[in-house]
Amino acid sequence: MNTKEYISSGIIESYILGHASPEEAGILECVMKNNAEVKAAFEEAQITLEHLATAQAVTPPSDLKSKIWNKIQQEQPSVEDTQSSLSVKTQEIDNDRNIKIQEQTQGKTNWKTYAIAASLLFLISIAGNIFWMNNQSAMKQEMAKLAAEKQSQDAVMKKMDRKLDMFSNPEMQMVMLKGVEKHQDAKAMVFWDKKTKEVYLNAENLPKAPEGMQYQLWALEDGKPVNAGMYTEDKDSKIALATISKAQAFAITLEKQGGSPVPTMENMYVMGGI
């Protein structure tokens, strides 16, 4: 616990009000001797509580003593008796009055002091809860960010593992598709399982398809284009687009969403022979 946390823990107010345990009081007194910041906080809290207590003190009415004197004179049979007993009775009344005033003052002072201390502790508790909630919120956001990053990295690693499995699979035939004249920088890779005849496509290096458009894979069989499936990012190198029994080449065109029965030749991006 650092200095600020120790000051805000409420131990200082508890000590001033006499509620601190002997162990807590001993620790605070030791800390005040060695920590100027804690000592200054103690003095400030002590002054604040004293001012609050003084502000609630009750001052007796100015005419109270004269009223008591008149009352005694009316009830006494003689001046001599009055003079002899006046001093004693006045002293007794003054003592009783002072005791009552002190009790009232002390009671109100204690009540106000307790209320102030409770308010201070309540405010400290609220501040601590706000600080804790802010920290919790920041921590949750950071954890969510880290979890998202890990999920993204895991997805990339899984995709790389699938590609490595395809590259190392002796039953998998790889066909490199290179960009045609209008799209020379484009490229893609077809993985053709010679045993199952399933066709997988890695087309992550193609430009992102415009809204309402989709890439379509074609197999050239005996010089004729055969639909080999529609490509989506979630299928990349993971889900077979189609089953092709034989082919001499593969090509990709950009078609309207859902595909076309025949390839749009002017929208061809890549092509590769076997």
N, C-alpha and C positions, 0 to 999 in steps of 0.2 A: 504494500500500500504506500503510495507516494504522499508527499506533504499535503497537497490539495485534497486528496481523498480522505486523509486522516482528519483534516480540519472540517470537511463537510460530513463526517460520519456522525456528528452530534455529540461526541464525547465531551467537547468543551462545555456545551450548554448543560449536559448532564452533570458535569463536575461542579459547575457554578450553583446548580439547584440542589446539590447534595445527593444526587441519585447514583453517582458513579460508585462502582465497587472499589474496595481498597486496592485491588490489583490495577484497575483502570486508572484510578487517581494517581497511584505511584508511577505508572507508565507516563501519564500526561505530564506530571511534575518533572520527571526526568527529561522528557522530550523538550519541554519549555526551556530547560536549562541549556540545551544544546541546539535548539532550533529557533532562531529569531522570528521566523515567519509564524510558527505556531504560537509563540509567546505574544506576538502582536495581535493575532486573531483572538487569543484568550482575553487580552486587555480590552479589545474592542467589544467583544461580546459581553464582558462584565459591565462596561460603561453603559452599553445599550440597555441591558436589563435593569440597571440601577436607575437610569433615567425614566424608564417605563414605570418602575415601582414608585418613584417620587411623584410622578405625574398623577398617580391615583391616590395620593395621601389625602386624608379628610381633615380639614381645619374646623375646630369647634366654633360655634357662634360667639361673636364678641361680647354679647350681653348675658352670656350664660352665668358668669360669676355673680353679677349684680342681682340677677333673679334669685339665685340661691340665697344670697345675703338677705334680701327682702323677706323671703319665705321664712328664714330662721328667726328674724326679728318679730314677725307676726306671731309665731308660735311660742316664743319665750316669754315668761311672766315678768322678768325684770332685766334691767340693763346690766346689772352685775353678773347675773346668771348667763346672760347672752355673751358678755365679754369673756367669761371664764370658759364657756363651752364653744364659743364661736370658732376659736382657733382649731380646736380638736375636730369639730364637725366639718369645718371648711377643708381641713386637711384630709379628712376621710372622704369627703365628696370629691375633692380634687384627685385623690388617689384612685377612687372608683372611676371617675370620669377618664382619667389618664389610662387606666387599665382597659376600659371599654374602647376608648379611641385607639389605643395600641392594638387591641384585639381586632377591631374593625379594619384598621389600616393594614395590620399584618395579614388578615384574612383576604382582604381585597388585593393586597400586594402579591400574596402567594398565588391567589387565583389568577391574577393578571400575568404573573411570571410564568405559571404553568401554561397558560393559554399561549403566551408568546413563544415559550419553548416548544410547545406542541405544534404551533404554526410553523416555526422554523424547521422542525423535524419533518413536518408534512411537505414543506417546500423542497427540502433537501431530498426527500423520497421521490417527489415528482421529478425533480431535476435528474436524479439518478435513473429513474425509469425511462425518461426521455432519452438520456444518453445511452442507456442499454438498448432501447428500441432502435435508435438510429444506428448503433453499432450492429445490431442484429440484421437490420434492413440492408446495410452496406455489405455485411458478410453474406447474406442470402444472394444478393445481386452478384457478388464476386464468385460465389459457388455456382450459381446458374451459368455465369459466363464461362467458368472453367469446365463445367459439365458439357456445355454446347461445343466448346473447342475440342474436348476429348471425343465427343460423339462424331464431330466432323473428321478428326484425325483417324478414328476407328474405321469410319466409312472409307476413307482414302486407303488405309492399310488393307482392308478387306478386298477392295477393288484391285489393288496391286497383287495381293495373294492370288486372286482369281486369274489375273493375266499371267502370273508366273506358272500357275498350274496348267494353263492352256499352252504356254510356250514349251513346258517340259513334257506335255502329253504327246507321246509318239503317234497317237491316233488322230491328232489335231493337225489339219493342214492350214497353214497361214497364207493368206493372199493379200499382198500389199496393193492398195488402191491409191493411185496418184492423181493429182489435180489435172484436169483437162485445160485447154488453152485459156479459157476465160477465168479459171480458178486454179492457177498454177500452184498456189501456196497451200491448197487444200489437200488433205490426205486422210486415209482411214485404213482399218485393218479388218479383214474377214477371217473368222476362225470357222473352218468347215470340218466337222467331225466325220471322218471317213467311215466310221463304224455305224453311227446312228444317223448320219446324213443331216444332222442338225446344223444350222448356220447361226453363228453369233457375230455380232458387229461391235467393233470399237470405233466410234466416230466422234470422240470428244474433241478432236482437233478440227472438226468442221465448224464454220460459223454458226452461231445460234440461229435456229430457224425463226423467221419473222412470224408475227401473230397470224394465226389461221393457216399456216403452212407446216409441212412435215416432210422429213427425209424418208425416201422409199428406196429399199434395196432391190436390185434386179440381178437375176442370174441369166447369162446368155447361154441358152441350150440349143445347139445346132443352128446358131445364128439368130435365134428368136429370143426376145426378152421374156423372162418368166418372173412374176411377182415373187420376191423373196422376203416380204414382210415390211412393216412400218417401224421406223426407229423412234424410240423415246429415250430420254436420258436414264430413266430408271431401268431400262433393259440393257444398257451398255455393258457388254462383256459378261452379262449375267444370265439373261433370258434368251433362249433361242427365238429368232424371228420367224423361221420357217424350216421346213425339211426339204432339201433339194437333193434329188437322186443323182443328177449329173449336170455338169456345167463346164464351159470353156473359159468363162470370165464372169466378173461381177462389176456392177456399176451402181452409182447412187445418184438419184435425181431429187429435186425439190418440188414437191407436189402440194396440192391443196390438202387441208386436214382430212385424214381418212384414206388418202391414196388415190391412185388413178389406175384404170385397167391397162393403160399403155404409158410408157415413159414419155415425159416431155423433154425432148432431146436438147432444146435450147437451155433447159434448166439442169443439165447434167453437171455434176461437180467433180466426181472422181470415177476412175475406171482402172481395172487391173486384170490381166490374164493369168490363167493357171498354167 
